[in-house]
Amino acid sequence: MSFSEIFEKYPKAVEFFLEKGMHCIGCPMAQMESLEEGALAHGLNADKLVEELNKKVEKK
């Protein structure tokens, strides 16, 4: 899933990525870059990032 798809489907994800130092919102790569690719580019573990993101967007 690309960052743009994530932001569209899960608006709470914006805050999460900002907290992680990933300022993907304004990045042109966010239109096509996957979460895994972005995590690797930022030196983060993609599986852990997905796990944390899922917890964040599931909160009500």
C-alpha positions in Angstrom: 0.0 0.0 0.0 1.4 3.4 -0.9 1.6 6.2 1.6 -1.0 8.2 -0.3 -3.4 5.2 0.0 -2.7 4.9 3.7 -3.3 8.6 4.3 -6.6 8.5 2.4 -7.9 5.4 4.2 -6.4 6.2 7.6 -6.2 9.9 8.3 -4.8 9.2 11.8 -1.7 7.8 10.1 -0.5 11.3 9.4 0.3 12.0 13.0 1.9 8.6 13.4 4.3 9.1 10.6 5.2 12.6 11.8 6.0 11.2 15.3 8.3 8.7 13.6 10.1 11.5 11.7 8.7 10.4 8.4 7.4 13.5 6.8 5.9 11.6 3.9 2.8 13.8 3.6 4.4 16.3 1.3 6.9 14.0 -0.3 6.3 13.3 -4.1 7.5 9.8 -3.5 4.5 9.2 -1.2 2.3 8.9 -4.3 3.9 5.6 -5.3 6.3 4.5 -2.5 5.1 1.6 -0.4 5.2 1.6 3.4 7.9 -1.0 3.3 10.1 1.1 0.9 9.6 4.2 3.1 10.5 2.3 6.3 13.7 1.0 4.7 14.6 4.5 3.4 14.2 5.8 7.0 16.1 2.9 8.6 13.0 1.5 10.3 11.7 -2.1 10.6 8.7 -2.3 8.2 7.0 -5.1 10.1 7.3 -3.3 13.4 6.1 -0.1 11.8 3.0 -1.8 10.4 2.2 -3.3 13.8 2.5 0.1 15.5 0.5 1.8 12.8 -2.3 -0.8 13.0 -2.6 -0.1 16.8 -2.7 3.7 16.1 -5.4 3.6 13.5 -7.5 1.1 15.4 -7.8 3.4 18.4 -11.0 5.2 18.8 
